[in-house]
Amino acid sequence: MVVGVNPGGRGGVQGGPSTDDIGGVQRYTENLGVTYPIGLEQTSNYTAYTANYRGANPFPVDIIVDKDGKMVYIAREYEPDAMTAIIERLLAR
């Protein structure tokens, strides 16, 4: 299972709509051909989080979870080759 989560309050990221515009997000992901679930965060939650968080912004973050629910990969930068290698290894089991 793949789940995409986009924090709110970041309208226009990579040409996408604000996550407060659910219809806009749905059209955007359909245009991209996304077939996996997308989680949306409300702007108020993201704003509250960033107002109380000290340090570098933790978004984006990529996490791969195996079939047992164990996080097997966590990265702050998108690294498709590393992610593909992990997924292929997990699928080979």
Biotite code that builds the C-alpha atoms (Angstrom):
import biotite.structure as struc

atoms = struc.array([
    struc.Atom([0.000, 0.000, 0.000], chain_id="A", res_id=1, res_name="MET", atom_name="CA", element="C"),
    struc.Atom([1.176, 3.493, -0.807], chain_id="A", res_id=2, res_name="VAL", atom_name="CA", element="C"),
    struc.Atom([-0.232, 6.537, 0.938], chain_id="A", res_id=3, res_name="VAL", atom_name="CA", element="C"),
    struc.Atom([0.667, 10.079, -0.019], chain_id="A", res_id=4, res_name="GLY", atom_name="CA", element="C"),
    struc.Atom([0.330, 12.701, 2.698], chain_id="A", res_id=5, res_name="VAL", atom_name="CA", element="C"),
    struc.Atom([0.695, 16.353, 1.831], chain_id="A", res_id=6, res_name="ASN", atom_name="CA", element="C"),
    struc.Atom([0.782, 18.832, 4.722], chain_id="A", res_id=7, res_name="PRO", atom_name="CA", element="C"),
    struc.Atom([-1.633, 21.728, 4.422], chain_id="A", res_id=8, res_name="GLY", atom_name="CA", element="C"),
    struc.Atom([-0.701, 25.346, 4.086], chain_id="A", res_id=9, res_name="GLY", atom_name="CA", element="C"),
    struc.Atom([1.613, 24.670, 1.181], chain_id="A", res_id=10, res_name="ARG", atom_name="CA", element="C"),
    struc.Atom([-0.614, 25.684, -1.720], chain_id="A", res_id=11, res_name="GLY", atom_name="CA", element="C"),
    struc.Atom([1.032, 25.726, -5.092], chain_id="A", res_id=12, res_name="GLY", atom_name="CA", element="C"),
    struc.Atom([3.736, 23.208, -4.194], chain_id="A", res_id=13, res_name="VAL", atom_name="CA", element="C"),
    struc.Atom([4.961, 21.728, -7.482], chain_id="A", res_id=14, res_name="GLN", atom_name="CA", element="C"),
    struc.Atom([2.023, 23.365, -9.240], chain_id="A", res_id=15, res_name="GLY", atom_name="CA", element="C"),
    struc.Atom([-0.539, 21.679, -7.028], chain_id="A", res_id=16, res_name="GLY", atom_name="CA", element="C"),
    struc.Atom([-3.492, 23.228, -5.226], chain_id="A", res_id=17, res_name="PRO", atom_name="CA", element="C"),
    struc.Atom([-3.730, 24.056, -1.539], chain_id="A", res_id=18, res_name="SER", atom_name="CA", element="C"),
    struc.Atom([-4.685, 20.977, 0.441], chain_id="A", res_id=19, res_name="THR", atom_name="CA", element="C"),
    struc.Atom([-7.636, 22.971, 1.786], chain_id="A", res_id=20, res_name="ASP", atom_name="CA", element="C"),
    struc.Atom([-9.128, 22.606, -1.718], chain_id="A", res_id=21, res_name="ASP", atom_name="CA", element="C"),
    struc.Atom([-10.096, 18.924, -1.639], chain_id="A", res_id=22, res_name="ILE", atom_name="CA", element="C"),
    struc.Atom([-11.663, 19.052, -5.108], chain_id="A", res_id=23, res_name="GLY", atom_name="CA", element="C"),
    struc.Atom([-8.541, 20.701, -6.484], chain_id="A", res_id=24, res_name="GLY", atom_name="CA", element="C"),
    struc.Atom([-6.322, 18.034, -4.924], chain_id="A", res_id=25, res_name="VAL", atom_name="CA", element="C"),
    struc.Atom([-8.530, 15.292, -6.376], chain_id="A", res_id=26, res_name="GLN", atom_name="CA", element="C"),
    struc.Atom([-8.341, 16.795, -9.890], chain_id="A", res_id=27, res_name="ARG", atom_name="CA", element="C"),
    struc.Atom([-4.580, 17.364, -9.540], chain_id="A", res_id=28, res_name="TYR", atom_name="CA", element="C"),
    struc.Atom([-3.851, 13.778, -8.475], chain_id="A", res_id=29, res_name="THR", atom_name="CA", element="C"),
    struc.Atom([-6.175, 12.370, -11.158], chain_id="A", res_id=30, res_name="GLU", atom_name="CA", element="C"),
    struc.Atom([-4.305, 14.411, -13.783], chain_id="A", res_id=31, res_name="ASN", atom_name="CA", element="C"),
    struc.Atom([-1.031, 12.977, -12.501], chain_id="A", res_id=32, res_name="LEU", atom_name="CA", element="C"),
    struc.Atom([-2.441, 9.443, -12.691], chain_id="A", res_id=33, res_name="GLY", atom_name="CA", element="C"),
    struc.Atom([-2.065, 8.837, -8.944], chain_id="A", res_id=34, res_name="VAL", atom_name="CA", element="C"),
    struc.Atom([-3.883, 5.619, -8.005], chain_id="A", res_id=35, res_name="THR", atom_name="CA", element="C"),
    struc.Atom([-2.940, 5.316, -4.337], chain_id="A", res_id=36, res_name="TYR", atom_name="CA", element="C"),
    struc.Atom([-4.639, 6.971, -1.331], chain_id="A", res_id=37, res_name="PRO", atom_name="CA", element="C"),
    struc.Atom([-3.733, 10.569, -0.564], chain_id="A", res_id=38, res_name="ILE", atom_name="CA", element="C"),
    struc.Atom([-3.942, 11.904, 2.985], chain_id="A", res_id=39, res_name="GLY", atom_name="CA", element="C"),
    struc.Atom([-4.650, 15.602, 3.395], chain_id="A", res_id=40, res_name="LEU", atom_name="CA", element="C"),
    struc.Atom([-3.696, 17.748, 6.360], chain_id="A", res_id=41, res_name="GLU", atom_name="CA", element="C"),
    struc.Atom([-5.690, 20.852, 7.187], chain_id="A", res_id=42, res_name="GLN", atom_name="CA", element="C"),
    struc.Atom([-3.815, 24.138, 7.053], chain_id="A", res_id=43, res_name="THR", atom_name="CA", element="C"),
    struc.Atom([-4.643, 24.904, 10.697], chain_id="A", res_id=44, res_name="SER", atom_name="CA", element="C"),
    struc.Atom([-2.946, 21.695, 11.861], chain_id="A", res_id=45, res_name="ASN", atom_name="CA", element="C"),
    struc.Atom([0.161, 22.331, 9.756], chain_id="A", res_id=46, res_name="TYR", atom_name="CA", element="C"),
    struc.Atom([0.342, 25.963, 10.911], chain_id="A", res_id=47, res_name="THR", atom_name="CA", element="C"),
    struc.Atom([0.059, 24.901, 14.563], chain_id="A", res_id=48, res_name="ALA", atom_name="CA", element="C"),
    struc.Atom([2.751, 22.256, 14.049], chain_id="A", res_id=49, res_name="TYR", atom_name="CA", element="C"),
    struc.Atom([5.245, 24.593, 12.401], chain_id="A", res_id=50, res_name="THR", atom_name="CA", element="C"),
    struc.Atom([4.570, 27.314, 15.004], chain_id="A", res_id=51, res_name="ALA", atom_name="CA", element="C"),
    struc.Atom([5.583, 24.908, 17.767], chain_id="A", res_id=52, res_name="ASN", atom_name="CA", element="C"),
    struc.Atom([8.348, 22.979, 16.015], chain_id="A", res_id=53, res_name="TYR", atom_name="CA", element="C"),
    struc.Atom([11.960, 24.069, 16.448], chain_id="A", res_id=54, res_name="ARG", atom_name="CA", element="C"),
    struc.Atom([14.514, 23.133, 13.834], chain_id="A", res_id=55, res_name="GLY", atom_name="CA", element="C"),
    struc.Atom([14.485, 22.259, 10.155], chain_id="A", res_id=56, res_name="ALA", atom_name="CA", element="C"),
    struc.Atom([11.114, 21.596, 8.580], chain_id="A", res_id=57, res_name="ASN", atom_name="CA", element="C"),
    struc.Atom([10.644, 17.812, 8.503], chain_id="A", res_id=58, res_name="PRO", atom_name="CA", element="C"),
    struc.Atom([8.656, 17.836, 5.261], chain_id="A", res_id=59, res_name="PHE", atom_name="CA", element="C"),
    struc.Atom([8.928, 16.172, 2.859], chain_id="A", res_id=60, res_name="PRO", atom_name="CA", element="C"),
    struc.Atom([9.756, 12.805, 4.325], chain_id="A", res_id=61, res_name="VAL", atom_name="CA", element="C"),
    struc.Atom([9.642, 9.426, 2.583], chain_id="A", res_id=62, res_name="ASP", atom_name="CA", element="C"),
    struc.Atom([8.867, 6.331, 4.648], chain_id="A", res_id=63, res_name="ILE", atom_name="CA", element="C"),
    struc.Atom([8.617, 2.727, 3.474], chain_id="A", res_id=64, res_name="ILE", atom_name="CA", element="C"),
    struc.Atom([6.876, 0.268, 5.769], chain_id="A", res_id=65, res_name="VAL", atom_name="CA", element="C"),
    struc.Atom([7.192, -3.495, 5.266], chain_id="A", res_id=66, res_name="ASP", atom_name="CA", element="C"),
    struc.Atom([4.318, -5.981, 5.408], chain_id="A", res_id=67, res_name="LYS", atom_name="CA", element="C"),
    struc.Atom([4.901, -6.454, 9.152], chain_id="A", res_id=68, res_name="ASP", atom_name="CA", element="C"),
    struc.Atom([4.452, -2.740, 9.817], chain_id="A", res_id=69, res_name="GLY", atom_name="CA", element="C"),
    struc.Atom([8.159, -2.077, 10.418], chain_id="A", res_id=70, res_name="LYS", atom_name="CA", element="C"),
    struc.Atom([9.594, 1.145, 8.995], chain_id="A", res_id=71, res_name="MET", atom_name="CA", element="C"),
    struc.Atom([12.459, -0.022, 6.803], chain_id="A", res_id=72, res_name="VAL", atom_name="CA", element="C"),
    struc.Atom([13.336, 3.245, 5.077], chain_id="A", res_id=73, res_name="TYR", atom_name="CA", element="C"),
    struc.Atom([13.136, 6.887, 6.138], chain_id="A", res_id=74, res_name="ILE", atom_name="CA", element="C"),
    struc.Atom([14.611, 9.772, 4.157], chain_id="A", res_id=75, res_name="ALA", atom_name="CA", element="C"),
    struc.Atom([14.114, 13.527, 4.027], chain_id="A", res_id=76, res_name="ARG", atom_name="CA", element="C"),
    struc.Atom([15.066, 13.814, 0.387], chain_id="A", res_id=77, res_name="GLU", atom_name="CA", element="C"),
    struc.Atom([13.415, 11.995, -2.513], chain_id="A", res_id=78, res_name="TYR", atom_name="CA", element="C"),
    struc.Atom([15.831, 9.305, -3.660], chain_id="A", res_id=79, res_name="GLU", atom_name="CA", element="C"),
    struc.Atom([14.019, 7.158, -6.246], chain_id="A", res_id=80, res_name="PRO", atom_name="CA", element="C"),
    struc.Atom([16.903, 4.712, -6.794], chain_id="A", res_id=81, res_name="ASP", atom_name="CA", element="C"),
    struc.Atom([17.226, 3.954, -3.073], chain_id="A", res_id=82, res_name="ALA", atom_name="CA", element="C"),
    struc.Atom([13.463, 3.649, -2.673], chain_id="A", res_id=83, res_name="MET", atom_name="CA", element="C"),
    struc.Atom([13.162, 1.362, -5.691], chain_id="A", res_id=84, res_name="THR", atom_name="CA", element="C"),
    struc.Atom([15.926, -0.898, -4.352], chain_id="A", res_id=85, res_name="ALA", atom_name="CA", element="C"),
    struc.Atom([14.177, -1.209, -0.968], chain_id="A", res_id=86, res_name="ILE", atom_name="CA", element="C"),
    struc.Atom([10.791, -1.915, -2.555], chain_id="A", res_id=87, res_name="ILE", atom_name="CA", element="C"),
    struc.Atom([12.261, -4.519, -4.920], chain_id="A", res_id=88, res_name="GLU", atom_name="CA", element="C"),
    struc.Atom([14.012, -6.219, -1.992], chain_id="A", res_id=89, res_name="ARG", atom_name="CA", element="C"),
    struc.Atom([10.773, -6.294, -0.003], chain_id="A", res_id=90, res_name="LEU", atom_name="CA", element="C"),
    struc.Atom([8.776, -7.655, -2.942], chain_id="A", res_id=91, res_name="LEU", atom_name="CA", element="C"),
    struc.Atom([11.339, -10.436, -3.467], chain_id="A", res_id=92, res_name="ALA", atom_name="CA", element="C"),
    struc.Atom([10.658, -11.838, 0.016], chain_id="A", res_id=93, res_name="ARG", atom_name="CA", element="C"),
])
